Amino acid sequence: MYVDKNIRFKSMLKIMGGHLIWLTAWVSLVATVFECTRWNWMTIPWVPVSLMGTAVAFYVGFKNNQAYDRLWEGRKIWGAIVNSSRAWGSMVRAYINDHFATEKHDPEALKAIHQRLIYRHIAWLYALRSQLLQPMRWEHASLNNFVGTVNRKRMQKTGIGTLDPDLTEKMLKAHLSDADYRKFIQTRNPATHMLDRQAQELSQLNETGLLNDFRHIDLQKQLVDLYAHQGMAERIKRFPLPRQYASASFIFVVIFILLLPLGMVNEFSKLGPWGVWVSIPFCVVIGWVYVFMEIVGDYSENPFEGLSNDVPMYSLCRTIEIDLKEMLGETDLPEGVEARGGVLM
């Protein structure tokens, strides 16, 4: 996620500067042919071109709204995970005690239970993050064309490639017992099984008297909420923006840009001897604006693909980790995640 107030023009050129080349080449070709031949049959009246431009703008705007909704929903889901995680840590420490037990327990044993449940939750956060970063076939870095190659390079320079590739494994080993770690890494959906393990341990604590029925139900509701957050994040990850909308938007923008100089060159030729050449920068700027809108929507529709415009899951995981460990009274805390080059992962 970009966190600077403004995206630098240099950064914009790195992402979309290449489009200026083919835009300039196409517009210059049309202007040169028209200037040398004066073939009026190759021009198009401006009115239908402008009407098409308006229609395309509405369509691209619709797509961008849907793409932003997916991005913002992904951020809201992780905001809910932050809230539920803090509630989980607080409730574990407040609810799990020997007030209702027939015999008193060692305070250190109770602290160990608190730590185990909270540490397993931290492991769940990193496991969920890792699962959401698994590439899907429609995401940019998974493509087998030039776009895929470029985005794989971007991922390494400004995306998840800037982080430790063994981050998830280290976090799981640091917060899970050896038995739990070996069990969970063999499952297809480790995050789901971690929440299930939490539920099973709550049931065991209820049987031993460290939880009464009311508190057990309350903690179980927190796990149900976490399951719901995980499911909503997986829905966004595994169900793309319908491709008929995304693909049609790209096609319409390309058609409009191809027709744009054919409609403008004749209009600008009326301005005088240099009018045809003046049309070139205007056509390039207008075309680039449409390309920019298309690309912004295209790169916003997948909020968990590991590029620089993603939801900053690593930063959120670390924030929750720090909060929960402070609840446990720990003082050796990890540092918060800082933005690198204006990008927060």
Buried (B, 14 or more C-beta within 10 A) or exposed (E): BBEEEEEEEEBEEBBBEEBBEEBBEBBBEBBBEBBEEEEEEEBBEBEEBEEBBEEBBEBBEEBBEBBBBBBEBBBEBBEBBBEBBBBBBBBBBEBBBBEEBEEEBEEEEBEEBBBBBBBBBBBBBBBBBBBBBEBBEBBBBEBEEEEBEBBBEBBEEBBBBBBEEEBBBEBBBBBBEEEBBEBBBEEEBBBBBBBBBBBEBBEEBBEEBBBBEEBBEBBBEBBEBBBEBBEBBBEBBEEBBEEEBBEEBBEBBBEBBEBBBBBBBBBBBEEEEEBBBBBBEBBBEBBBEBBBBBBBBBBBBBBBBBBBBBBBBBBBBBBBBBBBBEBBEEEEEEEEBEBEEBBBB
